[in-house]
């Protein structure tokens, strides 16, 4: 269907825009848009995954939630992000880049502020923390608006690099909030508002902390992002109403690329949200056999086994995945995306298979637990690596497969569905158990490898990309 274009008035809207015309393309504006929106996207991912950095510590801070309650709480931002992305995916042609990024950056403040307030005292009811977890999904929803709108500013030959940089650097918000939280909470000088908390971990003395710092410190940057967006961004005059944007669903490749992006970003987001809880429940404070012991032999195990501090490891997975996305984005511009999506799928099959045995800890000895934890950690990092590679390659494929306006819609749609990853991962681990759920992941990856080879990667493929 032909894209509807009409002139818009005001300093925000560009009068004409054709990035494929090298003579008239405003390259500085395109890159300025990329950096401002990437900064805002970074903060959006911070807001989205802030609960994942706080939830594993709620019980040590004085709450008394069950493991299932904590899994559901950690899954909630994924559910809401998927729903919010269905809204944000249609906003770029309607609101324009400038208004959309400005308003979104301000909306991030609500959940971030709420977590900073409610983490200080273990008195918040479960439903209230679930609401805050739901609102954190606004940060995930932003992705489906920011990425398509950025794609409007770049020619197809540069979109793999531009979108890979934006998504990859934005994804660093996940590892940043998980890496920096343990440091922020230890500085009393940062505790401008609120009270001191005392946290107790097995085998360690009680410690004074200021968990509100992990939330409050990001709020001034969110305000700054909104100011930068309002003062420095423009909007591309590409318009399409909601009905017109739905024409992507008549294209078979929309559905196939959705399956592939679930494999890549769904895996990344799902593991990033649940990594800390899964590690704690298998090898740390959530494993009763390790922490509390069940008799004399178990107590010896507790004494000999160094229970891993989740916060020292949980940021590594998102860091590896985001780094892979950034590093492989320029490579996909030179080689095409399909071949690397194929590599991603094959790598996920192998790395998930390696990880599965470690999902059932051997508590017969401290040495067995140590070996199991090492296999678990390295296997999970390999999963993050190959998911990150696939995140870069699929975003190269979509602008090659679809025309410009449709490509933006498909990017938004696939991102929306894949954002449910944290929710489905939490539900799957809770209801099916880690081993069965990871086994289903292998089956999904095999399906995606077949799709990629037949449709996009092989010689003579119908849609080489």
ZARO-14929 format. One record per residue (C-alpha): x, y, z; residue in three letters. Coordinates in steps of 0.2 Angstrom, whole numbers, padded with zeros to 4 digits, always signed. Example, Ala and Ser with C-alpha at 12.3 -4.5 7.8 and 13.67 -1.06 7.14 Angstrom:
! ZARO-14929
+0062-0022+0039ALA+0068-0005+0036SER
! end
This chain:
! ZARO-14929
+0000+0000+0000UNK+0007+0017-0004UNK+0013+0027+0010UNK+0002+0043+0013UNK+0013+0058+0014UNK+0008+0076+0017UNK+0017+0092+0022UNK+0017+0096+0041UNK+0020+0114+0047UNK+0032+0119+0061UNK+0050+0119+0065UNK+0050+0101+0071UNK+0045+0093+0054UNK+0058+0092+0040UNK+0050+0098+0024UNK+0057+0084+0013UNK+0068+0069+0017UNK+0077+0056+0006UNK+0092+0048+0015UNK+0095+0037-0001UNK+0100+0053-0010UNK+0118+0056-0005UNK+0118+0074-0011UNK+0104+0080+0000UNK+0105+0068+0014UNK+0108+0078+0031UNK+0121+0066+0038UNK+0125+0076+0054UNK+0106+0077+0058UNK+0105+0058+0056UNK+0119+0055+0068UNK+0113+0068+0080UNK+0096+0059+0080UNK+0105+0042+0083UNK+0115+0048+0098UNK+0101+0057+0107UNK+0088+0043+0105UNK+0101+0030+0109UNK+0105+0040+0126UNK+0086+0040+0129UNK+0085+0022+0124UNK+0099+0017+0136UNK+0089+0025+0150UNK+0073+0017+0145UNK+0082+0000+0147UNK+0088+0005+0164UNK+0070+0009+0169UNK+0064-0008+0161UNK+0077-0019+0170UNK+0079-0009+0186UNK+0066-0021+0194UNK+0077-0036+0189UNK+0092-0028+0199UNK+0081-0025+0215UNK+0069-0040+0215UNK+0082-0053+0220UNK+0086-0043+0235UNK+0069-0039+0241UNK+0068-0054+0254UNK+0085-0050+0261UNK+0079-0032+0264UNK+0064-0039+0274UNK+0051-0044+0262UNK+0044-0062+0263UNK+0039-0066+0245UNK+0039-0084+0238UNK+0050-0089+0224UNK+0035-0090+0212UNK+0030-0073+0218UNK+0047-0066+0214UNK+0047-0074+0197UNK+0031-0067+0192UNK+0036-0050+0198UNK+0052-0051+0188UNK+0041-0057+0173UNK+0029-0043+0174UNK+0040-0029+0165UNK+0041-0041+0150UNK+0023-0043+0149UNK+0019-0025+0150UNK+0034-0020+0138UNK+0026-0032+0125UNK+0009-0023+0127UNK+0017-0006+0127UNK+0027-0010+0111UNK+0011-0013+0102UNK+0007+0005+0106UNK+0024+0013+0103UNK+0026+0004+0086UNK+0013+0015+0078UNK+0018+0031+0086UNK+0033+0037+0075UNK+0023+0042+0060UNK+0009+0049+0071UNK+0019+0059+0084UNK+0036+0061+0076UNK+0053+0057+0083UNK+0054+0073+0094UNK+0038+0072+0104UNK+0039+0053+0105UNK+0056+0053+0113UNK+0053+0068+0124UNK+0037+0061+0132UNK+0044+0044+0134UNK+0059+0050+0143UNK+0047+0059+0155UNK+0036+0043+0158UNK+0051+0033+0163UNK+0052+0043+0179UNK+0036+0036+0187UNK+0041+0018+0189UNK+0059+0023+0193UNK+0054+0035+0207UNK+0041+0022+0214UNK+0055+0008+0216UNK+0066+0021+0224UNK+0052+0025+0237UNK+0046+0007+0240UNK+0062-0002+0242UNK+0066+0008+0257UNK+0054-0001+0269UNK+0048-0019+0267UNK+0030-0013+0269UNK+0023-0012+0251UNK+0010-0024+0247UNK+0013-0037+0233UNK+0000-0029+0221UNK+0009-0012+0222UNK+0026-0019+0218UNK+0018-0028+0203UNK+0010-0011+0197UNK+0028-0004+0198UNK+0035-0018+0189UNK+0021-0016+0175UNK+0025+0002+0173UNK+0043-0002+0171UNK+0038-0010+0155UNK+0036+0008+0147UNK+0055+0008+0146UNK+0054-0008+0135UNK+0040-0002+0125UNK+0050+0013+0120UNK+0061+0002+0109UNK+0047-0001+0096UNK+0045+0017+0093UNK+0064+0023+0094UNK+0071+0010+0082UNK+0058+0013+0068UNK+0060+0032+0069UNK+0079+0031+0069UNK+0078+0020+0053UNK+0069+0034+0044UNK+0085+0045+0045UNK+0097+0033+0037UNK+0100+0025+0020UNK+0098+0006+0019UNK+0116+0004+0017UNK+0119+0011+0034UNK+0104+0005+0044UNK+0113-0011+0050UNK+0126-0001+0058UNK+0114+0013+0064UNK+0101+0001+0071UNK+0114-0010+0078UNK+0123+0004+0088UNK+0107+0011+0094UNK+0100-0006+0100UNK+0116-0012+0106UNK+0121+0003+0116UNK+0103+0004+0122UNK+0104-0014+0128UNK+0119-0009+0139UNK+0107+0000+0150UNK+0102-0018+0156UNK+0120-0022+0161UNK+0123-0005+0168UNK+0109-0005+0180UNK+0113-0022+0186UNK+0132-0019+0187UNK+0131-0002+0195UNK+0117-0005+0208UNK+0128-0014+0220UNK+0140+0001+0220UNK+0126+0014+0221UNK+0118+0006+0236UNK+0134+0007+0246UNK+0137+0026+0245UNK+0128+0035+0259UNK+0133+0051+0251UNK+0121+0048+0237UNK+0106+0045+0249UNK+0099+0062+0247UNK+0082+0056+0251UNK+0075+0041+0261UNK+0081+0030+0275UNK+0095+0017+0278UNK+0091-0001+0275UNK+0100-0016+0283UNK+0102-0032+0272UNK+0107-0049+0278UNK+0115-0062+0267UNK+0119-0080+0272UNK+0136-0082+0280UNK+0139-0063+0280UNK+0137-0049+0293UNK+0122-0037+0292UNK+0126-0022+0281UNK+0119-0005+0279UNK+0113+0000+0262UNK+0104+0013+0252UNK+0094+0004+0239UNK+0084+0020+0234UNK+0101+0026+0226UNK+0099+0013+0213UNK+0083+0021+0206UNK+0085+0040+0211UNK+0102+0042+0202UNK+0094+0039+0185UNK+0080+0052+0187UNK+0090+0068+0183UNK+0097+0059+0167UNK+0079+0055+0161UNK+0075+0073+0163UNK+0091+0078+0153UNK+0086+0065+0139UNK+0069+0074+0138UNK+0077+0091+0136UNK+0089+0085+0123UNK+0076+0077+0113UNK+0065+0092+0113UNK+0079+0104+0109UNK+0089+0094+0096UNK+0078+0082+0087UNK+0067+0084+0071UNK+0054+0073+0064UNK+0053+0064+0047UNK+0037+0068+0037UNK+0032+0050+0035UNK+0014+0048+0039UNK+0003+0033+0040UNK-0013+0030+0050UNK-0015+0015+0061UNK-0025+0005+0048UNK-0012+0008+0035UNK+0002+0002+0046UNK-0007-0015+0048UNK-0003-0019+0030UNK+0013-0028+0036UNK+0003-0042+0043UNK-0002-0047+0025UNK+0017-0051+0022UNK+0023-0068+0026UNK+0040-0062+0030UNK+0033-0052+0044UNK+0028-0068+0053UNK+0044-0077+0049UNK+0055-0062+0055UNK+0045-0062+0071UNK+0049-0080+0075UNK+0068-0076+0072UNK+0068-0061+0083UNK+0059-0071+0097UNK+0074-0083+0096UNK+0086-0068+0097UNK+0079-0054+0107UNK+0066-0064+0116UNK+0081-0075+0123UNK+0091-0060+0127UNK+0078-0050+0136UNK+0070-0066+0145UNK+0087-0071+0152UNK+0092-0054+0157UNK+0077-0052+0167UNK+0078-0069+0176UNK+0096-0072+0176UNK+0099-0066+0194UNK+0084-0076+0201UNK+0088-0092+0192UNK+0106-0091+0198UNK+0101-0087+0216UNK+0088-0101+0216UNK+0099-0114+0208UNK+0116-0110+0216UNK+0113-0097+0229UNK+0102-0090+0242UNK+0086-0098+0235UNK+0093-0116+0236UNK+0088-0123+0253UNK+0100-0137+0252UNK+0114-0125+0250UNK+0109-0111+0262UNK+0101-0119+0277UNK+0106-0137+0275UNK+0096-0153+0279UNK+0107-0162+0292UNK+0125-0163+0296UNK+0131-0168+0279UNK+0122-0153+0271UNK+0129-0141+0284UNK+0147-0147+0279UNK+0142-0142+0261UNK+0136-0125+0267UNK+0153-0122+0276UNK+0163-0128+0261UNK+0154-0121+0246UNK+0156-0102+0243UNK+0138-0096+0239UNK+0139-0085+0224UNK+0134-0067+0226UNK+0122-0064+0212UNK+0126-0046+0209UNK+0144-0050+0205UNK+0138-0060+0190UNK+0121-0055+0184UNK+0127-0040+0174UNK+0139-0051+0163UNK+0125-0059+0152UNK+0117-0043+0146UNK+0135-0035+0144UNK+0140-0049+0133UNK+0124-0049+0123UNK+0124-0030+0121UNK+0142-0030+0116UNK+0139-0043+0103UNK+0125-0033+0095UNK+0136-0018+0094UNK+0151-0027+0087UNK+0142-0037+0074UNK+0131-0023+0067UNK+0144-0016+0055UNK+0149-0033+0050UNK+0131-0037+0045UNK+0131-0021+0034UNK+0146-0029+0024UNK+0141-0047+0024UNK+0122-0047+0025UNK+0112-0052+0040UNK+0105-0069+0036UNK+0121-0078+0037UNK+0124-0072+0055UNK+0106-0076+0060UNK+0110-0094+0054UNK+0126-0093+0065UNK+0116-0086+0080UNK+0103-0101+0079UNK+0116-0114+0078UNK+0126-0106+0092UNK+0110-0105+0103UNK+0107-0124+0100UNK+0124-0129+0106UNK+0125-0117+0120UNK+0108-0121+0127UNK+0112-0140+0126UNK+0128-0137+0136UNK+0119-0127+0149UNK+0104-0139+0152UNK+0114-0151+0163UNK+0119-0137+0175UNK+0101-0133+0178UNK+0100-0147+0190UNK+0113-0143+0203UNK+0123-0158+0210UNK+0123-0155+0229UNK+0133-0171+0234UNK+0149-0161+0236UNK+0155-0143+0236UNK+0167-0148+0221UNK+0152-0154+0211UNK+0142-0137+0215UNK+0157-0127+0209UNK+0159-0137+0193UNK+0140-0135+0190UNK+0140-0117+0193UNK+0155-0114+0181UNK+0145-0124+0168UNK+0130-0114+0171UNK+0138-0097+0170UNK+0148-0100+0155UNK+0134-0109+0146UNK+0123-0094+0150UNK+0136-0081+0144UNK+0137-0091+0127UNK+0118-0090+0125UNK+0119-0071+0128UNK+0133-0070+0115UNK+0124-0079+0101UNK+0107-0070+0105UNK+0116-0054+0104UNK+0124-0058+0087UNK+0106-0063+0081UNK+0099-0046+0087UNK+0111-0037+0076UNK+0108-0048+0061UNK+0089-0048+0061UNK+0089-0029+0062UNK+0100-0029+0046UNK+0088-0041+0037UNK+0072-0032+0040UNK+0076-0015+0031UNK+0083-0026+0016UNK+0067-0037+0015UNK+0054-0023+0017UNK+0051-0006+0010UNK+0055+0009+0021UNK+0039+0012+0030UNK+0034-0006+0031UNK+0052-0010+0038UNK+0049+0002+0052UNK+0032-0006+0056UNK+0040-0023+0056UNK+0054-0018+0067UNK+0042-0012+0079UNK+0030-0027+0078UNK+0044-0040+0080UNK+0052-0030+0094UNK+0035-0030+0103UNK+0032-0048+0102UNK+0050-0052+0107UNK+0048-0041+0122UNK+0037-0053+0130UNK+0053-0064+0133UNK+0055-0059+0151UNK+0036-0064+0154UNK+0036-0080+0145UNK+0053-0085+0153UNK+0047-0082+0170UNK+0031-0091+0167UNK+0040-0106+0158UNK+0053-0108+0172UNK+0040-0107+0185UNK+0027-0119+0177UNK+0038-0131+0167UNK+0054-0130+0176UNK+0071-0124+0169UNK+0076-0140+0161UNK+0060-0143+0151UNK+0059-0124+0146UNK+0077-0123+0140UNK+0074-0139+0130UNK+0059-0131+0121UNK+0072-0117+0117UNK+0082-0129+0108UNK+0067-0135+0097UNK+0063-0116+0094UNK+0081-0113+0088UNK+0081-0128+0076UNK+0065-0121+0068UNK+0072-0104+0066UNK+0088-0111+0058UNK+0078-0120+0045UNK+0068-0105+0042UNK+0083-0094+0040UNK+0092-0106+0028UNK+0077-0110+0017UNK+0070-0092+0016UNK+0085-0080+0018UNK+0102-0088+0019UNK+0105-0101+0005UNK+0110-0098-0012UNK+0095-0094-0023UNK+0084-0090-0007UNK+0068-0081-0010UNK+0072-0066+0001UNK+0091-0065+0002UNK+0096-0053+0016UNK
! end
